Amino acid sequence: MKKILVTGGLGFIGSHTVVELQQKGFDVVIIDDCSNSDEKVLNGIEAISGKRPVFEKLDLKERNKVEDFFKRNADVVGVIHFAASKAVGESVENPLLYYENNIGTLVYILKELCKKNTANFIFSSSCTVYGQADKMPITEDAPIKVAESPYGNTKQMGEEIITDTCKVTPTLNAIALRYFNPMGAHPSGEIGELPVGVPQNLVPFITQTGIGLRDSLSVFGNDYPTPDGTCIRDYIYVVDLAKAHVVALERLLEGKNAENYEVFNVGTGTGSSVLEAIQSFEKVSGRKLNYKIVTRRPGDITSAYADTTKANTVLGWKSEYTLDEAMKSAWVWEQKIRD
């Protein structure tokens, strides 16, 4: 079995990707520092896939430990790199934390991969690299704007670092997946989003409010130039997103990549407003959600949804779940973890 390292593999997207990898027959090793995750997630992964992945609790900011890991695991043939801080608001308040955690760790991993005869790398990127795009839907050729937040800047810088490294390292093959707004939970109800503290993403805040854990949901602004005045995002089901990582990895392992660095948008191609997301929750849960309109939040852009043509045709991947289906899975998960 081919051994794959998944950094941040106990996190929301990472854990779902580990499940998909194991179900495809890959041998998975997880590195996670558990700063925004929980070791109990391993139980959920094992319950779904029937196999418990190898897990190492390791802080990727410690370069010597990264070097030691790759010496001990010379048979790793691919790396999917999720481990990063990801909250836009927090990055505005604490930019140095984001530059250290998101850039330093990437450099340390790439240095190790450059030592190998051949290496395959999937980078967890984001639609934030586009900033506020000029046109919707957003294609991969859209200009990279000045980042709206330090978090967005770390994703832009991350892609630049990988691009520059691939130019001088023909043995390194990399794909950056620029994904939009992941949401939902595994249909088994065994794994899902487990935010530490106050959720930074909309959907877990919706479900936590729906179940009574939070008094109300704050909608940041209703004066944007959109049909209902609230921000528009492309909400993609996390299992669809996880499958995109496996397809991208297989593309590299099979040598099907056209260049040694490629970029793909991963989304549904449909934009939904914050109010539409709330309406979706009310529809699938049968509950009225308590929310209030507050002032805009720094770093937020008006609208972002993907043109998925390249992922559909070149990568051979397509999202399958609707917003309502994904929202229902998030609600089922919320009820389970509160029980």
C-alpha positions in Angstrom: 0.0 0.0 0.0 1.2 3.5 -0.8 2.0 5.6 2.3 0.5 9.0 2.4 1.2 11.7 5.0 -1.8 13.9 5.9 -0.9 16.9 8.1 -3.7 18.3 10.1 -5.4 14.9 9.5 -7.5 15.1 12.7 -9.1 18.4 11.5 -12.4 18.9 9.8 -11.3 18.4 6.1 -8.3 16.3 7.0 -10.2 13.6 8.8 -12.7 13.2 6.0 -9.9 13.0 3.5 -8.2 10.3 5.6 -11.4 8.3 5.5 -11.5 8.6 1.7 -7.8 7.7 1.3 -8.2 4.6 3.5 -11.3 3.5 1.6 -9.2 3.7 -1.6 -6.5 1.4 -0.1 -3.9 4.0 0.9 -1.8 3.6 4.0 -2.2 6.9 6.0 0.0 8.6 8.6 -1.5 11.6 10.3 0.5 14.4 11.9 -1.5 16.9 14.0 -0.6 19.1 17.0 -4.2 18.9 18.2 -4.3 22.7 18.6 -7.7 22.8 16.9 -8.6 19.1 16.8 -9.1 16.1 19.1 -7.4 12.6 19.2 -10.9 11.1 19.6 -11.4 11.8 15.9 -9.3 8.7 15.3 -12.2 6.6 16.7 -14.6 8.1 14.1 -12.1 7.5 11.3 -11.7 3.9 12.4 -15.4 3.3 12.8 -16.1 4.4 9.2 -13.1 2.9 7.4 -12.4 -0.1 9.6 -8.8 0.9 10.0 -7.1 3.2 12.5 -4.4 5.4 10.8 -1.0 5.8 12.4 -1.0 9.1 14.3 1.9 11.2 15.5 1.3 14.2 17.7 3.8 16.6 16.3 4.2 20.4 16.0 5.4 21.1 12.4 6.9 24.4 13.6 9.7 22.3 15.1 11.9 21.8 12.1 14.1 19.0 13.7 11.0 17.0 14.4 9.9 17.4 10.7 13.3 16.2 9.5 13.2 13.2 11.9 9.7 12.2 10.7 10.8 12.0 7.1 13.9 10.1 8.0 11.8 7.5 9.8 9.1 7.5 7.0 11.2 7.5 3.8 8.5 5.4 2.1 6.0 8.3 2.1 5.0 8.8 -1.5 2.6 11.7 -1.1 1.8 14.5 1.3 -1.6 16.3 1.7 -0.9 19.4 3.7 -3.9 20.7 5.7 -2.1 21.8 8.9 -2.6 25.6 9.1 -4.5 28.3 11.1 -7.5 29.3 9.1 -9.7 32.0 10.8 -9.8 35.3 8.9 -10.8 37.4 11.9 -8.1 35.9 14.1 -5.5 36.4 11.5 -6.3 40.1 11.4 -5.8 40.3 15.2 -2.7 38.0 15.3 -0.9 38.1 12.0 2.5 36.8 13.2 0.8 33.6 14.5 -0.5 33.0 11.0 2.8 33.7 9.2 4.7 31.4 11.6 2.2 28.5 11.5 1.2 28.6 7.8 4.4 29.6 6.1 7.2 28.1 8.3 5.6 24.7 8.4 5.1 24.6 4.6 8.8 25.5 4.0 10.0 22.7 6.4 7.9 20.1 4.6 8.9 21.2 1.1 12.6 21.1 2.2 12.2 17.4 3.1 10.3 16.6 -0.1 13.0 18.2 -2.3 15.4 15.6 -0.9 13.4 12.7 -2.4 13.8 11.1 -5.8 10.2 11.9 -6.5 7.6 13.6 -4.3 3.9 14.4 -4.6 2.3 17.3 -2.7 -1.3 18.5 -2.4 -1.7 21.9 -0.9 -4.8 23.0 0.9 -5.3 26.4 -0.6 -8.3 28.7 -0.6 -10.5 31.0 -2.7 -9.2 33.8 -0.5 -6.2 34.0 -2.8 -8.5 35.8 -5.3 -9.6 38.5 -2.9 -12.7 40.2 -4.2 -12.7 38.9 -7.7 -13.8 41.1 -10.6 -16.1 38.5 -12.2 -18.3 35.6 -11.0 -17.9 32.7 -11.2 -14.2 32.8 -10.4 -11.9 30.9 -12.8 -8.3 29.7 -12.0 -7.1 32.5 -14.3 -8.7 35.2 -12.2 -6.0 37.7 -11.1 -4.6 37.2 -7.6 -5.6 40.4 -5.7 -4.0 42.0 -2.7 -5.1 39.7 0.2 -8.0 41.0 2.4 -6.5 39.3 5.5 -3.2 37.8 6.8 -4.8 34.4 6.4 -5.5 35.0 2.8 -2.0 36.3 2.4 -0.5 33.1 3.8 -2.4 31.1 1.1 -1.1 33.4 -1.6 2.4 33.2 -0.3 2.1 29.4 0.1 1.2 29.1 -3.5 4.1 31.3 -4.6 6.5 29.3 -2.5 5.3 26.0 -4.1 5.5 27.6 -7.6 9.1 28.8 -7.1 10.1 25.4 -5.6 8.6 23.4 -8.4 10.4 25.6 -11.0 13.8 24.4 -9.7 12.7 20.9 -8.5 11.6 18.7 -11.4 11.2 15.8 -9.0 8.5 17.6 -7.0 4.9 17.4 -8.3 2.3 19.6 -6.7 -1.4 20.5 -6.9 -3.0 23.4 -5.1 -6.7 23.0 -4.5 -8.3 26.4 -4.0 -11.5 25.5 -2.2 -14.4 27.6 -1.3 -16.5 27.1 1.9 -16.4 23.5 3.3 -19.4 22.4 5.4 -21.3 19.4 6.6 -20.3 16.1 8.2 -19.8 12.5 7.2 -23.1 10.7 6.5 -22.2 8.1 9.1 -22.3 10.7 11.8 -18.9 9.6 13.0 -16.9 12.7 12.1 -17.7 16.3 11.4 -16.6 19.8 12.3 -15.4 20.2 15.8 -14.5 23.9 16.3 -12.6 24.8 19.4 -14.2 27.7 21.3 -16.3 30.1 19.2 -16.8 28.8 15.6 -15.1 30.9 12.9 -17.2 29.4 10.1 -20.8 30.1 9.4 -22.4 26.6 9.4 -21.2 25.4 12.8 -22.3 28.7 14.3 -25.7 28.2 12.7 -26.1 24.6 14.1 -24.8 25.6 17.5 -27.4 28.4 17.6 -30.0 26.0 16.3 -29.4 23.6 19.2 -29.3 26.3 21.8 -25.6 26.4 22.5 -25.5 30.0 21.4 -28.2 32.7 22.0 -28.1 34.1 18.4 -26.2 34.2 15.2 -24.6 37.4 14.0 -25.0 38.2 10.3 -22.1 40.5 9.5 -23.7 43.2 7.3 -26.9 43.3 5.1 -25.8 46.2 3.0 -23.5 44.4 0.5 -24.3 44.7 -3.2 -26.0 41.3 -3.4 -29.7 40.3 -3.9 -30.4 40.2 -0.2 -27.6 42.3 1.1 -25.6 39.5 2.7 -22.3 38.0 1.6 -22.4 35.2 -1.0 -20.2 32.1 -0.7 -19.9 28.7 -2.4 -20.7 26.1 0.2 -19.2 22.7 -0.6 -19.9 19.4 1.1 -16.9 18.2 3.0 -17.0 14.7 1.6 -17.1 16.0 -1.9 -14.1 18.1 -1.1 -12.3 15.2 0.5 -12.8 13.1 -2.6 -11.2 15.9 -4.7 -8.0 15.5 -2.7 -7.9 11.8 -3.5 -8.5 12.4 -7.2 -5.7 15.1 -7.2 -3.3 12.8 -5.4 -4.0 9.9 -7.8 -3.4 12.3 -10.8 0.1 12.9 -9.5 0.8 9.3 -8.6 -0.3 8.1 -12.0 1.8 10.9 -13.8 -1.2 12.4 -15.4 -0.4 16.0 -14.5 0.4 18.3 -17.4 2.9 20.3 -15.4 4.7 19.8 -12.1 2.5 22.5 -10.5 -1.2 22.7 -11.2 -4.1 24.7 -9.6 -7.8 23.7 -9.4 -10.9 25.4 -7.9 -12.9 23.1 -5.8 -16.5 24.3 -5.2 -20.1 23.7 -6.4 -20.2 26.5 -8.8 -23.3 27.9 -7.1 -23.2 31.0 -4.8 -25.5 31.1 -1.7 -26.0 34.1 0.6 -25.7 34.0 4.4 -29.5 34.4 4.6 -30.0 31.5 2.1 -27.8 29.3 4.3 -29.9 30.2 7.3 -33.1 29.4 5.3 -31.6 26.1 4.3 -31.0 25.2 8.0 -34.5 26.2 8.9 -35.8 24.0 6.1 -33.9 20.8 7.0 -34.1 21.2 10.8 -37.7 22.5 11.1 -36.4 25.1 13.5 -36.5 28.9 13.4 -33.0 30.4 13.8 -32.5 33.3 16.1 -30.2 35.7 14.2 -29.4 39.4 14.2 -27.8 41.8 11.7 -24.7 43.5 12.9 -22.0 45.6 11.3 -19.6 44.3 8.7 -16.6 42.3 9.7 -13.1 43.3 8.6 -11.5 41.0 5.9 -14.9 39.8 4.5 -15.4 40.0 0.8 -18.8 40.5 -0.9 -19.0 37.4 -3.1 -17.0 34.3 -4.1 -18.2 31.3 -5.9 -16.3 28.9 -8.2 -16.1 28.2 -11.9 -15.5 24.4 -11.6 -15.0 23.7 -15.3 -11.3 22.9 -15.0 -11.8 20.6 -12.0 -14.8 18.9 -13.7 -13.0 18.3 -17.1 -9.3 18.1 -16.4 -9.3 16.6 -12.8 -12.4 14.5 -13.5 -14.1 15.6 -10.2 -17.5 17.1 -9.6 -19.4 18.0 -6.4 -22.5 15.9 -5.8 -24.3 17.2 -2.7 -26.7 20.2 -2.6 -26.6 22.9 0.1 -29.7 21.4 1.8 -28.1 17.9 1.9 -24.9 19.2 3.3 -26.7 21.4 5.8 -28.8 18.4 7.0 -25.6 16.4 7.6 -24.2 19.3 9.7 -27.4 19.3 11.7 -27.4 15.6 12.3 -23.7 15.9 13.5 -24.5 18.8 15.8 -27.3 16.8 17.5 -25.1 13.8 17.9 -22.2 15.6 19.6 -24.5 17.4 21.9 -26.2 14.1 22.9 
